[in-house]
């Protein structure tokens, strides 16, 4: 009788252990399916730029990509991730954001791009107000090489969509109101958007400037609160202090090299140190190009 009892007890223990093991496997599988990483890459030329990759088991989102000089860097990152872009988001047509895209689009060399999302910038108006540093030919090239392609989608403030299982909401993008507030059409017409996973969100501010701060705050208010933020205009100038105080992130990403984060000549008027101090005062960890690539898990 004792042997029978022992056998039954062992059988129960084995069943319990099997159930626990299956639970761990299931939890691991679910976590693996929802695990999402956001990686900020630096600029290999030593300049400021913008290049982010968001990855999960469902696909890959690429944000901007930086200068044309960063083409090989972008290709290298994509090659390590299967050469497949589910969604390429182009926040605005400046050379430090769209340059690499233009090169790769014209010569994919094995890279598959499913969809492209960008702003619907007024070609003639932008041409009229573009300054030398805008490098209008970057936008002109983009318009010509993508003409008629069904993969190109234009987004506006208020648009919502799902990308690789993440919820994307556009908070700001070029529209007819932007020229009434600013002549810096590309920067102030940049796409500001929020990506949300199951628990956390990442707010990408692109190069939106202070002139748009009040408008966006009025439209979205408390919705600006986020877990992570990409600082407007690389953290130099950009959005207002009131805007940033509403975000309250635990980490702030500055797309800036050391010379911009710690300028030696104060007369140049860079505000990156000031903005870094502001974000740190709210408890945010600072990431910049000095430690890039910088990666976080978006829960």
C-alpha positions as CSV (number, residue, x, y, z in Angstrom):
1,X,0.0,0.0,0.0
2,X,2.9,2.3,0.9
3,X,4.5,1.8,-2.6
4,X,1.2,2.6,-4.3
5,X,0.8,5.7,-2.2
6,X,4.4,6.8,-3.1
7,X,3.8,6.2,-6.8
8,X,0.6,8.3,-6.7
9,X,2.5,11.1,-4.8
10,X,5.3,11.1,-7.3
11,X,2.9,11.1,-10.2
12,X,1.1,14.2,-8.7
13,X,4.5,15.9,-8.2
14,X,5.5,15.2,-11.8
15,X,2.2,16.5,-13.1
16,X,2.6,19.7,-11.1
17,X,6.2,20.2,-12.3
18,X,5.0,19.7,-15.9
19,X,2.2,22.2,-15.5
20,X,4.7,24.7,-14.0
21,X,7.1,24.1,-16.8
22,X,4.4,24.7,-19.4
23,X,3.4,27.9,-17.6
24,X,6.9,29.2,-17.8
25,X,7.1,28.3,-21.5
26,X,3.8,30.0,-22.2
27,X,4.9,33.1,-20.3
28,X,8.2,33.2,-22.2
29,X,6.4,32.7,-25.5
30,X,4.0,35.6,-24.8
31,X,6.8,37.8,-23.6
32,X,8.8,37.0,-26.7
33,X,5.8,37.8,-29.0
34,X,5.3,41.2,-27.4
35,X,8.9,42.1,-26.7
36,X,9.7,45.3,-28.5
37,X,13.0,47.1,-28.7
38,X,13.7,50.7,-29.7
39,X,17.3,51.5,-30.8
40,X,18.8,54.9,-31.4
41,X,21.8,54.9,-33.7
42,X,24.4,57.6,-33.9
43,X,25.6,59.4,-37.0
44,X,28.9,57.9,-38.4
45,X,29.9,61.3,-39.9
46,X,29.9,63.0,-36.5
47,X,26.9,65.2,-37.3
48,X,23.4,65.3,-35.8
49,X,20.8,63.2,-37.5
50,X,18.0,60.8,-36.8
51,X,18.0,57.0,-37.1
52,X,15.8,54.7,-35.0
53,X,14.8,51.1,-35.4
54,X,11.8,49.6,-33.6
55,X,11.7,45.8,-33.7
56,X,9.5,43.0,-32.4
57,X,8.6,39.5,-33.7
58,X,6.0,41.0,-36.1
59,X,8.4,43.2,-38.0
60,X,10.6,46.3,-38.1
61,X,9.9,50.0,-38.2
62,X,12.7,52.4,-39.4
63,X,12.4,56.1,-38.5
64,X,14.3,58.4,-40.9
65,X,17.8,57.0,-41.3
66,X,20.0,60.1,-41.4
67,X,22.3,61.6,-44.1
68,X,23.1,60.0,-47.4
69,X,26.5,59.4,-45.8
70,X,24.8,57.0,-43.4
71,X,23.5,54.8,-46.2
72,X,26.0,51.9,-45.6
73,X,25.3,52.1,-41.8
74,X,21.6,51.8,-42.5
75,X,22.1,48.9,-44.9
76,X,24.3,47.1,-42.4
77,X,21.6,47.4,-39.6
78,X,18.9,46.2,-42.0
79,X,21.0,43.3,-43.2
80,X,21.4,42.1,-39.6
81,X,17.6,42.2,-39.4
82,X,16.7,40.3,-42.5
83,X,16.7,43.2,-45.0
84,X,12.9,43.8,-44.5
85,X,11.3,47.0,-43.4
86,X,7.7,46.8,-42.5
87,X,7.2,50.5,-42.2
88,X,9.7,53.3,-43.0
89,X,8.6,56.6,-41.3
90,X,10.1,59.8,-42.7
91,X,9.4,62.6,-40.4
92,X,10.4,65.4,-42.8
93,X,12.6,66.0,-45.9
94,X,15.8,67.4,-44.4
95,X,19.1,65.8,-45.5
96,X,19.9,64.5,-42.0
97,X,16.6,62.6,-41.9
98,X,15.8,61.6,-45.5
99,X,19.2,61.4,-47.2
100,X,19.9,57.7,-46.6
101,X,16.4,56.8,-47.6
102,X,16.7,58.4,-51.0
103,X,19.8,56.4,-51.7
104,X,18.4,53.1,-50.6
105,X,15.0,53.6,-52.3
106,X,16.8,54.2,-55.7
107,X,19.0,51.1,-55.2
108,X,17.4,48.7,-52.7
109,X,20.0,45.9,-53.3
110,X,17.9,43.3,-51.6
111,X,16.2,45.5,-49.0
112,X,12.4,45.1,-49.1
113,X,10.3,48.1,-48.0
114,X,6.6,47.4,-47.4
115,X,5.2,50.8,-46.6
116,X,6.5,54.4,-46.3
117,X,4.8,57.1,-44.1
118,X,5.6,60.8,-44.3
119,X,4.2,64.3,-44.3
120,X,2.3,65.9,-47.2
121,X,4.6,69.0,-47.5
122,X,3.5,71.6,-50.0
123,X,6.1,71.4,-52.8
124,X,5.7,74.9,-54.2
125,X,5.4,76.6,-50.8
126,X,8.4,74.8,-49.4
127,X,10.5,75.6,-52.6
128,X,9.5,79.3,-52.0
129,X,10.6,79.4,-48.4
130,X,13.4,76.9,-48.4
131,X,16.8,78.1,-47.2
132,X,20.2,76.9,-48.2
133,X,20.4,74.5,-45.2
134,X,17.0,73.0,-46.1
135,X,18.7,71.5,-49.2
136,X,15.5,71.5,-51.1
137,X,16.9,69.1,-53.7
138,X,16.6,66.3,-51.1
139,X,12.8,66.8,-51.1
140,X,12.7,67.2,-54.9
141,X,14.6,63.9,-55.3
142,X,12.1,62.2,-52.9
143,X,9.1,63.5,-54.8
144,X,10.5,62.3,-58.2
145,X,11.7,58.8,-57.1
146,X,8.5,57.9,-55.2
147,X,6.0,59.4,-57.7
148,X,3.0,57.1,-58.2
149,X,4.3,54.4,-55.8
150,X,1.4,52.9,-53.8
151,X,3.6,52.3,-50.8
152,X,3.9,56.0,-50.1
153,X,1.3,57.2,-47.5
154,X,0.8,60.8,-46.2
155,X,-0.2,61.2,-42.6
156,X,-1.9,64.1,-40.7
157,X,-2.5,65.1,-37.1
158,X,-5.1,62.8,-35.6
159,X,-4.3,59.8,-37.8
160,X,-4.1,56.5,-36.0
161,X,-2.9,53.1,-37.4
162,X,-1.4,49.9,-36.2
163,X,2.2,49.1,-37.2
164,X,3.8,45.6,-36.3
165,X,1.3,45.4,-33.5
166,X,2.1,48.8,-32.0
167,X,-0.5,51.6,-31.9
168,X,0.7,54.8,-33.8
169,X,-1.0,58.1,-33.3
170,X,0.1,61.2,-35.2
171,X,0.1,64.3,-33.0
172,X,1.4,66.8,-35.5
173,X,2.2,66.9,-39.2
174,X,2.3,69.5,-42.0
175,X,-1.0,71.0,-42.8
176,X,-2.3,74.4,-44.1
177,X,-2.0,75.9,-40.6
178,X,1.7,75.4,-40.3
179,X,2.7,78.2,-42.8
180,X,0.5,80.6,-40.8
181,X,2.7,80.0,-37.7
182,X,6.1,79.4,-39.2
183,X,8.1,79.7,-42.5
184,X,10.4,76.9,-41.3
185,X,8.1,74.5,-43.1
186,X,10.1,71.2,-43.0
187,X,11.0,71.4,-39.3
188,X,7.8,72.8,-38.0
189,X,5.8,70.6,-40.3
190,X,7.6,67.5,-39.1
191,X,5.7,64.4,-38.1
192,X,5.3,64.1,-34.3
193,X,4.0,60.7,-33.4
194,X,3.5,58.4,-30.5
195,X,4.1,54.6,-30.6
196,X,2.4,52.6,-27.8
197,X,3.0,48.9,-26.9
198,X,1.1,47.0,-24.2
199,X,2.2,49.2,-21.3
200,X,4.6,51.9,-22.5
201,X,4.8,54.6,-25.1
202,X,7.5,56.4,-27.0
203,X,7.0,60.0,-28.3
204,X,8.9,60.9,-31.4
205,X,9.1,64.7,-31.8
206,X,11.3,64.9,-34.9
207,X,12.4,68.5,-35.5
208,X,9.2,70.3,-34.4
209,X,10.0,73.7,-33.0
210,X,8.8,76.0,-30.3
211,X,6.3,77.8,-32.5
212,X,4.2,74.6,-32.6
213,X,4.4,73.8,-28.9
214,X,1.4,75.8,-27.8
215,X,-0.8,74.3,-30.6
216,X,0.2,70.7,-29.8
217,X,-0.2,71.2,-26.1
218,X,-3.7,72.7,-26.6
219,X,-4.7,69.8,-28.8
220,X,-3.3,66.9,-26.7
221,X,-2.6,68.1,-23.2
222,X,-2.2,65.2,-20.8
223,X,-1.9,62.8,-23.7
224,X,1.7,64.0,-24.2
225,X,2.7,62.1,-21.1
226,X,5.0,59.3,-22.2
227,X,7.6,56.8,-21.0
228,X,10.3,57.8,-23.5
229,X,10.8,60.8,-25.7
230,X,12.9,61.7,-28.7
231,X,13.8,65.4,-28.2
232,X,12.6,67.9,-30.7
233,X,15.2,69.2,-33.1
234,X,17.9,67.0,-31.6
235,X,17.4,68.8,-28.3
236,X,18.7,72.1,-29.6
237,X,16.0,74.7,-29.7
238,X,13.0,72.6,-30.5
239,X,9.9,72.5,-28.3
240,X,9.1,74.7,-25.3
241,X,9.9,73.9,-21.6
242,X,6.1,73.8,-20.9
243,X,5.7,71.1,-23.6
244,X,8.5,69.0,-22.1
245,X,7.2,69.3,-18.6
246,X,3.9,67.7,-19.8
247,X,5.7,64.6,-21.1
248,X,7.3,63.4,-17.9
249,X,9.4,60.6,-19.5
250,X,11.8,58.3,-17.7
251,X,14.3,58.7,-20.5
252,X,15.0,61.4,-23.1
253,X,16.8,60.7,-26.4
254,X,19.0,63.5,-27.9
255,X,20.0,62.8,-31.5
256,X,23.2,64.8,-30.9
257,X,27.0,64.2,-30.9
258,X,29.2,65.5,-28.1
259,X,29.9,68.8,-29.7
260,X,26.2,69.6,-29.6
261,X,25.5,68.1,-26.2
262,X,28.5,69.9,-24.6
263,X,29.3,72.9,-26.8
264,X,32.6,74.7,-26.1
265,X,31.4,78.0,-27.5
266,X,28.4,79.4,-25.6
267,X,28.0,82.2,-28.2
268,X,26.7,79.7,-30.7
269,X,23.4,79.6,-28.7
270,X,22.9,75.8,-28.6
271,X,20.3,74.9,-26.0
272,X,21.0,71.2,-25.7
273,X,22.7,71.5,-22.2
274,X,19.7,73.5,-21.0
275,X,17.2,71.0,-22.3
276,X,19.2,68.1,-20.9
277,X,19.2,69.8,-17.5
278,X,15.4,70.2,-17.7
279,X,14.8,66.6,-18.6
280,X,17.2,65.4,-15.8
281,X,15.4,67.6,-13.3
282,X,12.2,65.6,-14.1
283,X,14.1,62.4,-13.4
284,X,14.7,61.4,-17.0
285,X,17.8,59.5,-18.1
286,X,19.7,61.1,-20.9
287,X,20.7,59.2,-24.0
288,X,22.8,60.7,-26.8
289,X,25.3,59.8,-29.5
290,X,28.2,59.4,-27.1
291,X,26.8,56.0,-26.0
292,X,25.0,55.0,-29.2
293,X,23.6,52.6,-30.2
294,X,21.2,53.1,-27.3
295,X,18.5,50.5,-26.9
296,X,15.5,50.2,-24.6
297,X,12.7,47.6,-24.3
298,X,9.3,49.2,-24.9
299,X,7.0,47.1,-22.7
